[in-house]
Amino acid sequence: MVESRQDRDGYEVLIDGRWRMSVPFWLRVPPNRIIDRVDNPTNRAVVCFTPEAGILCFVRPADS
């Protein structure tokens, strides 16, 4: 689960110390990485991310 925000251009996720990044930063989610599902049981945004590959997939929070 990850903190996310949405604007008119799409979604961004907060990449923080969990991924061993020295400074937290907001990263734009590429549209082709968004999984279009409505059955997110966490009710929060979920991202699959690695520092080497970037965002692999993103599930929107339930209320978006």
C-alpha positions as CSV (number, residue, x, y, z in Angstrom):
1,M,0.0,0.0,0.0
2,V,1.2,3.5,-0.8
3,E,0.2,7.1,-0.4
4,S,-1.2,8.5,-3.7
5,R,-2.7,11.6,-5.1
6,Q,-4.6,12.4,-8.2
7,D,-4.7,15.4,-10.4
8,R,-6.0,16.2,-13.9
9,D,-3.0,14.4,-15.4
10,G,-3.4,11.2,-13.5
11,Y,-1.9,9.6,-10.4
12,E,1.3,10.0,-8.4
13,V,2.6,7.8,-5.7
14,L,5.0,8.6,-2.8
15,I,8.2,6.6,-3.0
16,D,9.8,6.6,0.4
17,G,12.2,4.7,2.6
18,R,10.5,1.4,2.2
19,W,12.3,1.2,-1.2
20,R,15.6,2.3,0.3
21,M,15.4,5.7,-1.4
22,S,17.4,8.3,0.4
23,V,14.8,11.1,-0.1
24,P,11.1,10.5,-0.5
25,F,9.6,11.8,-3.8
26,W,6.4,11.7,-5.8
27,L,6.5,9.6,-8.9
28,R,4.0,9.9,-11.8
29,V,2.2,6.6,-12.6
30,P,2.4,5.8,-16.3
31,P,-1.2,5.2,-17.6
32,N,-0.3,1.8,-19.0
33,R,0.7,0.6,-15.5
34,I,-2.7,1.3,-14.0
35,I,-4.7,-1.9,-13.4
36,D,-8.4,-1.0,-14.0
37,R,-10.1,-2.9,-11.1
38,V,-12.8,-2.0,-8.7
39,D,-12.4,-4.9,-6.3
40,N,-9.5,-3.4,-4.3
41,P,-10.0,-5.0,-0.8
42,T,-7.4,-2.7,0.9
43,N,-9.4,0.5,0.0
44,R,-5.9,2.1,-0.5
45,A,-3.6,2.6,-3.4
46,V,-1.3,-0.3,-4.1
47,V,1.9,0.0,-6.2
48,C,4.4,-2.6,-7.4
49,F,7.7,-0.7,-7.6
50,T,11.4,-1.5,-7.7
51,P,14.2,1.2,-8.0
52,E,15.6,-0.6,-11.0
53,A,12.4,-1.0,-13.0
54,G,10.2,1.8,-11.6
55,I,6.4,1.3,-11.4
56,L,5.4,-2.1,-12.6
57,C,1.7,-1.8,-11.7
58,F,-0.7,0.4,-9.8
59,V,-4.2,-0.3,-8.3
60,R,-6.2,2.8,-7.6
61,P,-7.7,3.4,-4.1
62,A,-11.3,2.3,-3.8
63,D,-12.7,5.8,-3.6
64,S,-11.3,7.1,-6.9
